[in-house]
Amino acid sequence: MKHIACLLSLLLALVSCGEKKEPVMNEPAAIKSAEEGIKFLESHPPSGDSFQLAISESFTFAGQKDSMGMGMAVLLDKILAAGYELDGFEQKTGFRLYRYKKTP
């Protein structure tokens, strides 16, 4: 009986090795600092009716944790100047996914 259990375990292991798994959609790379966010917005200016921006929970401004929100204010200023406004966010593990829409 013990040998049959070992043989079945081995067969199950071999069968699962060739098993194809569905690809998992990766979450967007979260922006970790205001400086990184500015560079991102300059190299990828918003376009279209809406866009999303993932901001890390450990977001920094000038090398310090952005506890006062000054770094986010700098990013928001750039986003508002591009003609977009905040349209909500989703809390994810380790980051927030902010949604922006074109200002009417």
Backbone bond lengths (Angstrom), bond angles and torsions (degrees), N, CA, C in turn:
res aa  C-N    CA-C-N  psi(-1)  N-CA   C-N-CA  omega(-1)  CA-C   N-CA-C  phi
1 M - - - 1.445 - - 1.521 110.87 -
2 K 1.349 116.42 -41.16 1.450 121.82 -179.41 1.523 110.29 -62.58
3 H 1.336 116.90 -38.49 1.468 121.52 -179.78 1.534 111.06 -68.27
4 I 1.313 116.58 -36.22 1.466 120.03 179.35 1.530 109.49 -66.54
5 A 1.321 117.62 -41.52 1.469 121.58 178.92 1.523 110.48 -62.79
6 C 1.338 117.27 -41.30 1.470 121.21 178.54 1.524 110.03 -65.15
7 L 1.330 116.95 -42.43 1.459 121.68 -179.84 1.530 110.87 -64.36
8 L 1.326 117.33 -42.96 1.463 120.59 177.60 1.528 111.35 -63.80
9 S 1.325 117.33 -40.51 1.464 121.02 178.01 1.516 111.02 -62.22
10 L 1.339 116.28 -41.87 1.463 121.81 178.91 1.525 110.64 -64.42
11 L 1.328 117.16 -44.11 1.458 121.00 178.94 1.522 111.48 -62.78
12 L 1.324 117.25 -43.13 1.463 120.68 178.36 1.524 111.16 -63.20
13 A 1.313 117.44 -38.99 1.463 121.18 178.83 1.523 110.32 -65.14
14 L 1.336 117.22 -41.64 1.466 121.04 -179.82 1.524 111.22 -67.39
15 V 1.304 117.02 -40.47 1.458 120.87 -179.70 1.532 110.35 -65.75
16 S 1.309 117.35 -41.62 1.462 119.80 -177.69 1.521 112.38 -72.39
17 C 1.316 119.78 -19.46 1.463 122.02 178.01 1.520 111.52 -63.98
18 G 1.309 117.64 -36.49 1.451 120.73 -179.18 1.517 113.60 -89.07
19 E 1.308 117.26 2.03 1.459 121.88 -176.26 1.528 110.51 -70.93
20 K 1.321 115.94 131.66 1.463 121.09 177.60 1.517 108.03 -90.31
21 K 1.319 116.03 133.57 1.448 120.56 179.52 1.513 109.52 -106.63
22 E 1.325 115.51 149.73 1.456 120.91 176.39 1.524 108.49 -65.80
23 P 1.343 117.80 137.61 1.459 118.23 176.97 1.529 110.10 -67.10
24 V 1.316 115.65 143.90 1.454 121.66 178.98 1.519 107.58 -96.68
25 M 1.329 115.62 129.95 1.457 119.76 178.09 1.519 108.41 -69.70
26 N 1.306 116.56 125.90 1.458 120.88 179.20 1.522 110.32 -78.34
27 E 1.316 115.18 144.79 1.461 120.14 173.42 1.523 107.51 -71.44
28 P 1.313 117.49 155.68 1.462 119.22 178.58 1.523 111.03 -63.71
29 A 1.333 116.04 152.76 1.459 120.11 176.90 1.528 108.00 -70.69
30 A 1.315 116.75 124.72 1.459 121.39 -176.96 1.523 110.67 -79.26
31 I 1.321 115.48 138.01 1.458 122.04 176.37 1.524 107.54 -74.17
32 K 1.330 115.70 130.37 1.460 120.51 -172.14 1.527 114.18 -99.01
33 S 1.348 117.80 -15.25 1.463 119.72 -179.00 1.525 110.14 -149.09
34 A 1.332 115.16 160.34 1.460 119.94 177.14 1.525 109.94 -62.22
35 E 1.311 116.56 -39.18 1.462 121.26 -179.70 1.530 110.81 -62.65
36 E 1.331 116.26 -42.73 1.471 120.97 176.95 1.527 110.05 -64.48
37 G 1.336 116.80 -39.61 1.460 121.59 178.93 1.518 112.15 -63.59
38 I 1.335 116.85 -41.21 1.466 121.31 178.38 1.522 110.18 -62.40
39 K 1.328 116.03 -46.73 1.480 120.31 178.63 1.524 110.49 -60.91
40 F 1.341 116.20 -41.59 1.457 120.20 179.88 1.525 110.86 -62.07
41 L 1.339 116.86 -47.51 1.463 120.43 -178.85 1.534 111.81 -65.86
42 E 1.334 117.09 -32.88 1.463 120.08 177.88 1.527 111.34 -70.91
43 S 1.328 116.76 -37.91 1.471 119.67 -178.90 1.530 113.13 -86.74
44 H 1.342 117.53 -18.62 1.461 123.04 178.48 1.528 108.88 -133.67
45 P 1.339 117.71 69.73 1.468 118.27 -177.91 1.526 111.41 -60.45
46 P 1.324 116.69 142.11 1.461 119.36 179.12 1.530 110.91 -58.95
47 S 1.323 115.24 145.39 1.465 120.68 175.80 1.524 108.50 -147.71
48 G 1.306 115.67 163.18 1.461 119.42 -179.62 1.510 111.77 82.80
49 D 1.335 114.85 -167.98 1.468 121.10 -176.36 1.525 113.18 -79.32
50 S 1.348 116.90 -25.09 1.461 120.03 -176.78 1.528 110.10 -157.46
51 F 1.325 115.03 164.61 1.467 120.74 172.74 1.521 108.38 -156.93
52 Q 1.342 115.72 169.22 1.460 121.67 -179.34 1.518 109.00 -127.00
53 L 1.322 114.98 151.63 1.455 121.83 179.26 1.523 108.15 -138.23
54 A 1.322 117.30 123.24 1.464 121.96 178.61 1.528 108.54 -93.26
55 I 1.327 116.44 124.15 1.459 122.77 -178.02 1.527 108.90 -117.92
56 S 1.325 115.94 124.18 1.459 122.42 -178.53 1.522 112.09 -62.84
57 E 1.329 116.15 147.40 1.469 120.63 174.59 1.523 110.94 -65.66
58 S 1.327 117.18 -22.61 1.469 121.29 179.40 1.535 110.73 -98.55
59 F 1.326 117.26 29.73 1.459 124.65 -178.42 1.531 110.84 -56.40
60 T 1.341 115.97 136.94 1.460 121.16 -178.49 1.524 111.51 -123.82
61 F 1.324 114.96 162.28 1.466 122.91 174.80 1.522 106.81 -139.27
62 A 1.314 116.19 125.21 1.476 122.06 -177.98 1.526 111.38 54.32
63 G 1.325 116.38 38.46 1.461 121.46 176.04 1.516 115.45 80.48
64 Q 1.323 118.05 1.06 1.463 122.08 -179.70 1.527 110.18 -119.13
65 K 1.333 116.62 152.46 1.464 120.31 176.53 1.525 108.75 -56.19
66 D 1.327 116.61 134.59 1.467 121.86 -175.79 1.525 110.54 -84.24
67 S 1.318 116.85 63.03 1.470 120.96 -175.96 1.531 112.23 -72.84
68 M 1.332 119.10 -24.53 1.462 122.41 179.56 1.528 112.25 -90.59
69 G 1.329 118.13 -12.74 1.453 121.20 179.20 1.527 114.46 85.81
70 M 1.318 117.38 12.54 1.462 120.57 -178.59 1.532 111.55 -65.76
71 G 1.314 117.50 -39.71 1.467 120.91 178.94 1.515 111.51 -64.59
72 M 1.336 116.11 -41.46 1.468 119.92 176.90 1.521 110.49 -65.71
73 A 1.346 117.23 -34.10 1.463 120.69 177.87 1.527 110.60 -64.54
74 V 1.330 116.95 -39.38 1.469 121.21 177.63 1.526 109.91 -62.87
75 L 1.333 116.66 -45.72 1.472 120.15 178.79 1.526 110.81 -64.02
76 L 1.320 116.55 -44.16 1.462 120.25 -179.10 1.527 111.10 -62.43
77 D 1.326 117.05 -36.51 1.463 120.94 177.22 1.529 110.43 -59.62
78 K 1.335 116.49 -43.40 1.474 121.04 178.10 1.536 110.55 -65.25
79 I 1.315 116.40 -40.47 1.469 121.30 -178.62 1.527 110.46 -67.60
80 L 1.335 116.77 -43.08 1.467 120.99 177.82 1.533 110.44 -63.34
81 A 1.328 117.17 -40.60 1.466 121.64 179.03 1.526 111.38 -63.67
82 A 1.347 116.82 -27.14 1.470 121.19 178.63 1.529 111.48 -82.57
83 G 1.350 117.36 -3.27 1.458 120.79 176.40 1.518 114.93 93.06
84 Y 1.332 117.35 26.06 1.465 121.86 179.70 1.519 109.88 -121.75
85 E 1.330 116.11 157.43 1.458 122.09 176.09 1.524 109.10 -134.16
86 L 1.333 115.35 159.42 1.461 121.30 -179.06 1.520 110.12 -65.30
87 D 1.328 115.65 137.21 1.462 122.24 179.70 1.528 110.26 -127.95
88 G 1.338 116.79 31.05 1.458 121.59 177.75 1.513 113.31 102.01
89 F 1.325 115.27 177.92 1.463 121.35 178.52 1.515 109.55 -153.34
90 E 1.321 114.98 163.53 1.470 122.69 174.10 1.515 107.89 -122.15
91 Q 1.322 116.91 132.85 1.454 120.96 174.45 1.523 108.24 -81.32
92 K 1.310 116.58 123.15 1.465 122.90 177.12 1.520 108.23 -116.43
93 T 1.305 117.63 176.15 1.452 121.22 177.53 1.527 109.27 -72.22
94 G 1.310 116.82 110.56 1.463 122.08 176.42 1.518 115.66 88.59
95 F 1.319 118.56 -4.82 1.465 120.47 179.92 1.523 110.71 -161.66
96 R 1.336 113.90 167.65 1.463 121.35 171.63 1.518 107.79 -114.06
97 L 1.314 116.06 138.78 1.452 122.09 178.14 1.530 107.15 -103.62
98 Y 1.338 115.21 102.41 1.460 121.24 -178.70 1.525 109.41 -85.68
99 R 1.354 115.84 138.29 1.465 122.23 176.12 1.523 109.10 -109.91
100 Y 1.303 115.99 136.43 1.454 122.48 178.27 1.515 108.76 -125.94
101 K 1.343 115.41 146.75 1.464 120.30 177.84 1.529 108.59 -128.53
102 K 1.332 114.62 155.50 1.455 121.28 178.38 1.523 108.59 -60.93
103 T 1.333 116.30 134.38 1.458 121.15 178.20 1.525 108.92 -69.97
104 P 1.351 117.18 131.28 1.476 119.47 -178.69 1.531 112.34 -66.63
